[in-house]
Amino acid sequence: MTDKLRDCFEEMVVYKDLKNNNFVSALGLPSFLRDWLLKKFADDEGNLDMEEITDFVHTYLPNKEEWLKIKDRIIYDNERVQILTKISVDISIKTGEITFELPDFGLTNKETIIEASTWEEYRDELVSDREVWGVAELGYRPPDDSAKPKIPGKIRLTAFTNFCPYTIDLDYYKDVRNDFTVFEWIDVLLGAIDYNAAGYKSEEQKLYMLTRLLPFVEKNLNLIELAPKGTGKSYVFGHISKYGLLTDGGKVTRTKMFYDKQRKAPGFIVGNDFVVIDEVKLVQFGDVNEMRSAMQGYMQYGKTNVDGYDVKSDAGIVFLGNIEQDNMDEYKDMFSELPSLFRESALMDRIHGFIKGWEIPRMNDDLKMSGWALNSEYFCTILHELRSDFSYRAIVDQIVIVPQGADTRHTDAVKKIATAYLKLLFPNVRTAKDVDLRDFNRYCLRPAVRMRSIILRQLRIRDKQYKSKDHDMPSFSLREVFDED
């Protein structure tokens, strides 16, 4: 399949030797950034120029500990310093002043400026997303004590080169899926997220792993995964895509998550495709009732109100947690180990599906990708673009028959998950008549029903109301769609 992959995707394929190449692994870079470097410094056979890549990393990828030295060079040596980083821009409504942040280095808007000439030159790239990756050139605007009021010194952006040097052709990606069988395509997807398909014992294990990608392709999809340690949860959600956010534990308050009234700034939920709350057993949620109320509203409608401010987003929320081995059973109360925030049935009901993390093998060397695979940076951008393609949901609505009186939340959850599976596994489907109903049932609908059914079982354990027949899982069926001719 390697030749087919390289022929079909050409420049979007890189050689990933994560099992043997300790040098690349030691860089500790997110996959999308690592693959960008691999593509930049590897030859046609995937061989790396170690000297070149080392020089580039030392020059353009400083760590946080080097930030003081960088500031010294900018301010006191009057250097212009270039670094590859993510940058977020803000425009003051009050003054019209344009500022930026470098979140990885703790540089805030109060310390920066983008002057009008620079803004005119790079505006289109800088406003393309809430945060963009690229090579930022930084200089210094010294203070002017003679001005009234005094003008403070600030770090200024002098130039910017976008991290993504190519245009995504989504239609090509959809069409090229036709060249692969479903079994081959599953392996392609695993390689794109750094996993070696040959290291899995069954197709079922592979599909459980790929379930983690569903929030990458579907808007406002809320999931929970409970699992043992070491199965790679944090890696997939924190390293593969530049469009998502993995929280680092600690305290996740309503202010951090949704809206900071003091700073008048939106929280994690705005500007990301998904927000993952890791280690939920250890997280402190501040005022639990306040947080639960905001969470329930947002998870239901994609919006919530915080201190009079309407927060809207299409980011899904994913909860990750490790639970005891004895509790890894969908017929037991798995939520008993989680904070009180999760013990309220109204919030649980708004989680669309459950990922059985214990079905995913613990990470080992055989699961590390070693071979040609899709560039993770390209792949995560494709998934990001697929989020806005609503044709897949229209197809699901056409072919899935919902029985009368079916519970709306169960129906919506199943359709949402099935749509995400369709985008992920069968992006080549353009109309309902293109769908192979047997494949759709096996790879999309049945897994979606299983994921939602676990949430329903947990609800029935915790709340008697959900034991009534009104809350039974609908018996979905499929209709075949033919050409009108």
N, C-alpha and C positions, 0 to 999 in steps of 0.2 A: 504493500500500500504506500510505501515511502515515495516511490517514483510518481504515483498518481497525485499524492499530496503536493509534491514539489512542482509538478506540471500544472496543477490547477491553481495553486496560490502563489507560485513564483516568489516574488519579493517579500511576501508576507510570511515566509517560513524561515525559521532559524534552527540552528543545531543546539539543542539543550543537552548538556552532559552533566546533569545535576548529581548523578551518582558518583562520578569520578573526578569532576573538576572542582577541587576544594577551593581553588583560587576564586572562582566566581561565587561560590556559596559564601565564602568568607566576607564578601563585600556587604552582605546583609541588605541588599537592595530589594525593594518590591519588584515583583515579576515583570510588570509592565516597563519599569525603568531598566532592569537587568537585560531584558530582551532587546530593548532599544540599543544598548551598548553592544550586545552580541552581534546585532545586525550591522552596526557601524564599524566594528573592528574584526569581523570574521571574514575569511575568504569563501570562495564558492563551495568548498568542502567542509566548512564549519570550523576551520582551524583559527584559533585566536592569536592575534599579535599581542602577547602579554605586556611587552614594553609600552606599546602605544596605549593600551587600555589602562595600565597603571598610571601613566602620565596624565591621562584624561581625568581619571578619578581624583588624583591628587590636586589637579588644577581646578576642576569644575564641581566636584562633589565633596566639599568640606563637611566635617561633622559638626555638631552643635558646639563642641568644646573649642573649635577653632574660630568661633564667631567674634570673640574679642580681638583676635589678631586681624581678622578681616576689617573690623571697624577701625582699628589702628591704621591699617594701610589706606583705607578710604579717607579718613579724617585728617590724619597727621602726615601721611606721605602723599596725599592728594592723588591717589591711584584710582583708576577705574577698574573695578574687580568684577569678573564674570563668574556666575555660579548657576548650575542647573538645579532648579528648585520649583516648587509650586508657589504661585503668587495669587493673591486676591486683591481686587481693586474696589475702592469705594469712592463715590462722588457725594460731597456734602450738599444737601439741599439748601442749607442756609447760606453758604459762602461760594458754592460752585467749585471749591478746591478738590482736586483729585489726589487721592492718597492710595497707598498699597500696604499690604501686610505680607510678611514671609513667615507663615505659621511655624515652619520647621525650625526657625531660629529665634522665635519669640519677638520678632520685629513688628511693631504695631503701627497703626495708621497715624498715631500722634507723632511718630518719629520720622515720617516719610513725606515725600512730595513727588508728583509727576507734573512736570511743567507742560505748558500748553503745546509747545512745538513737538515734544516727545509724544504727548497724547494723540495729537493729530496723526502722527506717523504709525503708531502701533495700536490705535484704539480698537480696530476690528478684531484683532487677535486677543486683546486683553478683556474684552467684554463678551467673548464667546461662551464663557461659563463663569460660575461663581469663583472657582479656583481653576487656574490653568497652569500647565507645566511648560517650562521653557528655560532658555538661558537668559538670565536677567543680568544686565550690566548696571552696576551701581556706582554712583559718584557722590559728591558731597556739595550741599549748598551751605556755605558758612553763615553764621549769624550776622545780622546787621543791627548793631546797637544804636546806630544814628537814626534809624527809622523810628517813627512814632505811629503805633506802638512798635516796640522792638520786635525784630523778626528772628525767631530762633533758628539755630542750625538744624538741618534735616538731611537724611540720606535720600538721594533722588535716584529715580530710575532714568537711565540715559539711553538704554536700548533694550530690545527684547526680541528673541528668536524663538518661534513656536516649537515646542517639543515634537509635535506630530507633523512630519514633512510631507505627508501624502494625503490624498483625498479618499475617503471611504466610499466605495461603490457597493452599496447595500444590495442592489439588484444582482450584481455579479455573484455576491456571496450566496444569495438565495438560489440562483440558477445552478451554481457549481455543486450544490448539495445533491443534485440529480446524478452526479457521477459516482456517488458513494452509496453503498448499502447502509441500512440502519446500523448494522453491526460495526461497519467501518467508521461510520460517522460518530458513534459513541466513543470509539478510540481516538478519533480526531479531537473531540471535545476534551477528553481527559488530557491529551498531550498539550492542548492549549493552556491548561491550568497547571501544568508541570507534573502530571502524574502518568506513570507508565502503565498502559492498559494491560500488559502481559503480567503485571504483578498481582492482578485481582483473580480470585478463584472462580468467579461467576459473573454473568451479566447482571444479575441482581445487585451484587456488590457495587459494580460500576454505576448502575442507575441510582443507587442510594447516594453515592458520592456526588453525582451530577445534580441531585436535588438541591444541593446548596446553591446552585446557580440560578434557581428560579427567580429570586428577587432582583437579579441582575437584568432580567429581560421583561419583567412585568411590573407595572406601576402599582404602588400601594398594596403590595403583597406582604402580609404579616405572617411570620413563621416562628416556631420555637423548636430548638434542637436540644435534647438532653442526651448525654453520652458519657462514656468513660473518658479519661484523659488520654491524650496522645493520638487522637484520630485526625488531627489537622484542621479542626474547626477554625481556629484563629488565622491560620495560614491562608485558607481560601478566602475568607471574608476580609482579611487585612492586607493581603499582598498582591492579589490578582488584579483588582480593578482600581483605577484612580478615581472612579466615580462614586465609590462608597466610603463609609466611615466606620471603623471599628473603635469603639470606646475602650479606654485602657483601664476600666474598672474604677474603683474609688467611689466617688459620689456623683450620681447622675440625677440632677434636680430638674424641676420643671423649667427653671431659668436656663440651664445649660441645654436642655433638650429642645425647648420651643421658643422662648423669647426672653431676652435680658432687658428688663425695663430700664435699669440704670444706664446701660450702654446704648439702649434703643437699637439693639441688634438682634437679628434672628438667631435661633439656636441651631444645634446639629441637624435638625430635620430639614432645614431649608438649604437647597443647593446640592444635596446628595441624592443618589439613586436609592440608597438604602442606608439605614443606620443600625449597626449591630451592637447590642449591649452584651458584652462578654462577661463571663463569670457572674451570672445573675445572683448566685447564692451569696456572693461577697459584696455586691453593690449596695450602697446606701442611696435611697431614693428621696431623701429629705422628707418633706411633708407628704406622707403616703396618700392621704385622701386627695390632696391637691394634685399630686402627680397622676393618680388613678383617673381622676375626672378629666384631666387634659388628655391622657392616653386614650381613654375610651372614646372621647369625641373625635380625636384625630384618627384612630384606627378604624372608625366606622365611616367617617365622611371625608378624610383627607384634609381636614381643617379643624382648628380649635381656637378658642379665644383665651388669651392670657392678658390679664390686666387691661382689658379694653382693646387689645391688639389682635386682629385676626391673622392667625398663622395658617398658611396654606402650603401644601407640598404634595408631590406624588411619590415621596420616598416611602419604601416599605420599612417596617420595624422587625428586626430579627433578634430573638433572645437566645443566648447560648448558656448552657450550664452543665456542670458535671454532677451526676447523682450516684448514689451507691449502687453497686452491682445488683443487689437484691431487689432494688426498686425499678430496674429497667424492664418493666412489664406494663404494657398498655392497659391491662386489666386491673392494675393496682393504682393507688393514688400516687402518681409520680410528682405531683405539684406540692406534696407535703413538705419537701425539703427546701422549697423556694420561699423567698420573702413574702410577707403578707400581701404585697401588691398583687401577686398572682393567684391568690386564693379566692378572689372575688369572681364569681361566675360571669358577670357582665363583661369583664375584661377578657377572661379566657375565651368567651364566645367570639370575640373579635379577632382572635388569632385564627387565621385561615387554615393552617395545617401544621402537622407535627412531623419532624424528621427523626426517625429512629436511628440516632447516632451510633448505637451499639451494633448496628448492622454494617457499619463502615469499619474496615480493618484498621488496626493501629498502624501508624506510620512506620515503614521499614525501608531499607535501601532498595529493595526490589520494586517499590512503588515510585521511586524517583525517576523522572523522565531522563532517558539517555538515547537521544536520536533526534531526527527532524520532526518539528512540531510547529503549529501555528504560533506566530508571535503573540505573546500575551497582550501587548499593548494594542495591537490591531484587533485581537479578539474581544477584549473588554470594550473597545469602542464600538464594535459591531453590536454587541449585546445592549449597549447604551442606546444605540440608534433604533434597535428593534422595539424598545419600550414604547416608542411613539407610533408604532404601526398597529392601528386598531383593526386591520382587516382580519387578523387571526381570531380576535374575539367574535367578530361577526360570523366567521366560519363556525366557531364552536356553538354559537347561538342557533345556527341553522341546523346543525347535525345532531345536537344533543336534545333529546325529548325529555322534558321535565313533567312528572306526573302532577295532576291537580292537587292543590293543597300543600305542595311541598314547602318546607320551611325556607324562607328567603335567604337567611344567612348561610345555611348549608348549601343551597343552590349556588349562591354567589361565590362562596369559597371554592367549591368544586370546579365551577367554570373558570374561575380566575387561575387556579393551579393548572387545570388542563390547558388553558391558553398559553401559560408559560412553558409547559412541556412541548406544546406544538411549535412555538417559536424556536425553542432550543433544539429539538430533535428533527423537526420537519419544516425548516424555514422556506423550503422550496414550494410549499403549498400556497397557491394564490387564490383559489376559489374552493368552495365546498366540494365540488365534483372531483377535485384533485385528491381528496382525502381517501386513503385506504382505511376503511372503517375497522378492519381487524387490527391494523397497526395502531390506529388512534385509540382503540379500546385498551389494547395491551400496554402501550407506552404513555398514554396521556390520561384517559378517563379513569381507568381502574386505580392507578397510583394516586390520582387526585382524591378519589373517594376514600382510599385507605388513609391518606394523610388527614382528611377531615374527620373520618370516623374515630380516629384516636382522640381528637379534641372532644368529640361528642361523648365518648366513653369517660373521659376525665370529668366532663361536666356532670354526667349522671352520677359519678361517685361523690361529687361535692354538693350537688344541688338537686333535690327531689323533683323540682319543676321539670327538669330535662328528662325525667323517666317516662313522661307521658307520650302517647303515640304522636302527638302533635310535633314532637321533636325527633321522630324517627328519621334516619337517613333516607332521602328519596331514592327510589329505584330507577335510576336513569337508564334510558335506552337510546339507540342511535337510529337516525334515518339516513338513507342514501339519497344523494342529490344527483340528478342526471341532467344532461344538456336538455334545454327546452326543445331543441330540434328533434 
